[in-house]
Amino acid sequence: MNAIFHRTSVRNFLDKTIESEKVEQILRAAMQAPTAGNQRPCEYYVINNKDILEQLATVSPYAGPVAKAPMAIVVCYKNTGLRFQEYAQIDSAIVSENILLEIDALGLGAVFLGIAPLEDRMEAVRKILNLPSNLDAFNIIPFGYPTKESKQQDRFESSRVHYVN
Ligand SMILES: Cc1cc2nc3c(=O)[nH]c(=O)nc-3n(C[C@H](O)[C@H](O)[C@H](O)COP(=O)(O)O)c2cc1C
């Protein structure tokens, strides 16, 4: 799993179109994620419309990178009717990590832009995408070819590990 040790957040992108096979592969990775009771609560909005990307960049003070990307995925989850409803955001987070790792493995870069659980951001995304009432926005993942290669930090801290024998 080199992608785990290679991935970094990418916030600047080349003006280069992403091949549709790569986009499908990213969505396949997303749907392969473990979810509570295998409930698979997510729906995926794949956006390459420049105007909508620019609107999404305004939904939080930290969402700027989406205006610089050729494409973004908004991970949404069903907010009603799930067997394990309380786990829907956790499921979405795991789905999102799969997306980030597959993007890295394909030579692309991305960043996780937090939306849920902040209601004002969720509402702003709902309005822009005209989401149906049974879906909530979880995050925005802008992605594309990175402008530069960045090196990952080593974050291992043995002091955080507690062996119980
Ligand atoms: C829940 C969550 C919310 C995040 N929200 C933002 C955001 O709004 N804007 C942003 O630029 N990065 C955001 N990030 C990316 C983090 O800043 C980044 O993952 C962290 O600094 C570690 O850097 P790395 O991804 O390069 O390892 C978010 C990451 C997570 C997991």
The ligand as an SDF file (V2000), in Angstrom:
LIG
                    3D

 31 33  0  0  0  0  0  0  0  0999 V2000
  -12.1110   15.9800    8.2820 C   0  0  0  0  0  0  0  0  0  0  0  0
  -11.1100   16.7590    7.4660 C   0  0  0  0  0  0  0  0  0  0  0  0
  -11.4220   18.0540    7.0490 C   0  0  0  0  0  0  0  0  0  0  0  0
  -10.5140   18.7680    6.2680 C   0  0  0  0  0  0  0  0  0  0  0  0
  -10.8890   20.0080    5.7920 N   0  0  0  0  0  0  0  0  0  0  0  0
  -10.0270   20.6970    5.0190 C   0  0  0  0  0  0  0  0  0  0  0  0
  -10.4190   21.9560    4.4570 C   0  0  0  0  0  0  0  0  0  0  0  0
  -11.5410   22.4350    4.6620 O   0  0  0  0  0  0  0  0  0  0  0  0
   -9.5320   22.6110    3.6580 N   0  0  0  0  0  0  0  0  0  0  0  0
   -8.2810   22.1050    3.4040 C   0  0  0  0  0  0  0  0  0  0  0  0
   -7.5280   22.7460    2.6740 O   0  0  0  0  0  0  0  0  0  0  0  0
   -7.8760   20.8970    3.9150 N   0  0  0  0  0  0  0  0  0  0  0  0
   -8.7200   20.1910    4.7000 C   0  0  0  0  0  0  0  0  0  0  0  0
   -8.3490   18.9590    5.1920 N   0  0  0  0  0  0  0  0  0  0  0  0
   -7.0070   18.4010    4.8710 C   0  0  0  0  0  0  0  0  0  0  0  0
   -6.0610   18.4450    6.0980 C   0  0  0  0  0  0  0  0  0  0  0  0
   -5.7050   19.7840    6.3470 O   0  0  0  0  0  0  0  0  0  0  0  0
   -4.8300   17.5640    5.8240 C   0  0  0  0  0  0  0  0  0  0  0  0
   -5.2500   16.2440    5.5700 O   0  0  0  0  0  0  0  0  0  0  0  0
   -3.8690   17.5840    7.0040 C   0  0  0  0  0  0  0  0  0  0  0  0
   -3.3040   18.8660    7.1590 O   0  0  0  0  0  0  0  0  0  0  0  0
   -2.7380   16.5780    6.8510 C   0  0  0  0  0  0  0  0  0  0  0  0
   -1.9990   16.8200    5.6770 O   0  0  0  0  0  0  0  0  0  0  0  0
   -1.8630   15.6990    4.5280 P   0  0  0  0  0  0  0  0  0  0  0  0
   -3.2440   15.3940    4.0030 O   0  0  0  0  0  0  0  0  0  0  0  0
   -0.9950   16.3580    3.4650 O   0  0  0  0  0  0  0  0  0  0  0  0
   -1.2260   14.4770    5.1020 O   0  0  0  0  0  0  0  0  0  0  0  0
   -9.2530   18.2110    5.9450 C   0  0  0  0  0  0  0  0  0  0  0  0
   -8.9550   16.8960    6.3530 C   0  0  0  0  0  0  0  0  0  0  0  0
   -9.8790   16.1660    7.0810 C   0  0  0  0  0  0  0  0  0  0  0  0
   -9.5390   14.7360    7.4620 C   0  0  0  0  0  0  0  0  0  0  0  0
  1  2  1  0
  2  3  1  0
  2 30  2  0
  3  4  2  0
  4  5  1  0
  4 28  1  0
  5  6  2  0
  6  7  1  0
  6 13  1  0
  7  8  2  0
  7  9  1  0
  9 10  1  0
 10 11  2  0
 10 12  1  0
 12 13  2  0
 13 14  1  0
 14 15  1  0
 14 28  1  0
 15 16  1  0
 16 17  1  0
 16 18  1  0
 18 19  1  0
 18 20  1  0
 20 21  1  0
 20 22  1  0
 22 23  1  0
 23 24  1  0
 24 25  2  0
 24 26  1  0
 24 27  1  0
 28 29  2  0
 29 30  1  0
 30 31  1  0
M  END
$$$$
